[in-house]
Amino acid sequence: MRQSSVRGSRSRGRVPGARDGEGKKSGKGAPADGAKVAPPSRRARLARIARWTALCLAVLVLGTSAAGYFYYQHLNGNLKKDALNLGDKRLDRSAANADGQRPLNILVLGSDSRNTPENVALGGAREDADRKPLADVQMLVHVSADRSNMSVISVPRDTRTTIPKCTDPEDGKVYRETSSQIINTSLMNGGPGCTVATWEELTGIPIDHFMMIDFSGVVSMADAVGGVPVCVDNNVYDDKSGLRLTKGEHKVKGEQALQWLRTRHGFEDGSDIGRTHAQHMYMNAMVRQLKSGTKLSDPGQLTGLAESATKALTVDKDLGSVKKLYDLAEDLKQVPSGRITMTTMPWATDPQDPDAHVVPKAGDADKLFSLVRNDIALDGKDKKKDPKPSPSVPAAPKGSVPVTVFNGTGTAAQPVATGRGSDIAAFLVGKGFTKATADSTPRSQLDTTLSYAKASQRGDAEAVAKALGLPDSALRMSTAVEELTLVIGADWRSGTAYPKDHAGADDKDDADGKGDGGASGDKSGDKNGDKNGDKSGDKGKKKDADDKAPESADPLNGNDTSACMKVNSLNRF
């Protein structure tokens, strides 16, 4: 299966007031018969207008609030809710940063459910109406802790990976772990919570929420924004999805938008990789449209959208209200479209089924997941930080530094390595950190981290890191801790010194030439450079490459309007 590039060429109130002079006599304080009535002063007239206006506004607010409350409750009732994670192990939440902010990781799923007449009409295959749905669209949306950027990772539905044991909360059925299935079938093992468990095992990224939408929801949302602009570099007709477009740019809406998102045979090499690229183009264009001022101002249109969208959505129980969805949208709105990066998991053909399936590409996929786990923007535009900030005060004497050590080695992918917390705590005591203690509270994370609460503890953290051989990247300031807190991750399952292949990964890559080879995996340039002894500037370039998504992830910026889908030569007309 050959990967094709997504980057082709592209043709490209004023409130009315009451009239003066309309004051009337009132019974109270009325003048005696025959007395002259003085006209009300301007101040009195304005006061009367203000009182009536306030009364009318109060009635309107109360009335709409009551109606709004009942409608709000109605929309909440439309939402379907499910458990977040059906696996035996859930990763700990991402730690808060120095300002108390946490990254957000939302798994967005598109199901091919045909459980309603509308979905059957849109999705075809009526004989599949009773089968469990598949998760044909899977995207992880990562919003940085400071809300400055957003990273999106798509995993092709044909990716073969380990699907962990999942237990269906409805009937208690247990689905055994399997490594022979592709990732879209995880949805059949009890629901979206099993897909969440699968993603956590595959990526090591803790998932905070999921949102799943079906066919009819996609159609209604595309209609509500008036269509989404997309581009094809040739005439395309995919008889599987029904998509038919002439060369150039089009604004797709309704059923045609769904056809665009479902098309695979018509794009690139006809695989699921091309479909993920088309989905990225669509999402970027929709975000740009909304941010540029597209209005949803028609009350009837808004009501219809609210009805259809909430009926089409399944969310985790912690996200199960319109208010929480609104708050989430407010978080997402803070991110400029130019800081959104869409990527596809770097992949290789599956040795077990090379004509149909893919697997994560060794090295590049791990790098992409690691960047997200560590809240590093995939566009490489994070503000540059001093790699070793100077501590505000020198390190305290070792014997006075409290360190709490947790064993976080047990993840969905691996069982707990017993005794790791107590082993490392004992090692630190032997190194003079006599206040180091182990805490048996279960933790679960892939990367080893050493957190400290304030800048004045930086020197202490560096001293502990030096004793253990931890790299500077493992240190982080976080409001989630009160003292030095070391969590031994699944990347350090044995020994008392942090593994050199993790600590010195950057230098190792520079030395052996195993740098980012892009989608083709061509590393000859790095090797030849090493052989010729020309290493000047290589380290700086490598460092820059390590700070952003590998090219094999096909990164697409949210402001990139030059992308145009390459049409499969077999599906042209």
Secondary structure by P-SEA (a helix, b strand, c coil): cbbbbccccccccbbbbbbccccccccccccccccccccccaaaaaaaaaaaaaaaaaaaaaaaaaaaaaaaaaaaaabbbbbcccccccccccccccccbbbbbbbbbbbcccccaaaaaaccccccccccccccbbbbbbbcccccbbbbbbccccccccccbbbccccccccccccccccccccccccaaaaaaaaaaaccccccbbbbbcaaaaaaaaaaacbbbbbbcccccccccccccccccccccaaaaaaaaacccccccccaaaaaaaaaaaaaaaaaaaaaccccccaaaaaaaaaaaaaabbbccccccaaaaaaaaaaaaacccccbbbbcccccccccccccccccccaaaaaaaaaaaaccccccccccccccccccccccccccbbbbbbbcccccccccccaaaaaaaaaaaaaccccbbbbcccccccbbbbbbccccaaaaaaaaaaaaccccccbbbbcccccbbbbbcccccccccccccccaaaaaaaaaccccccccccaaaaaaaaaaccccaaaaaaaaaaacccccccccccccccbbbbccccccc
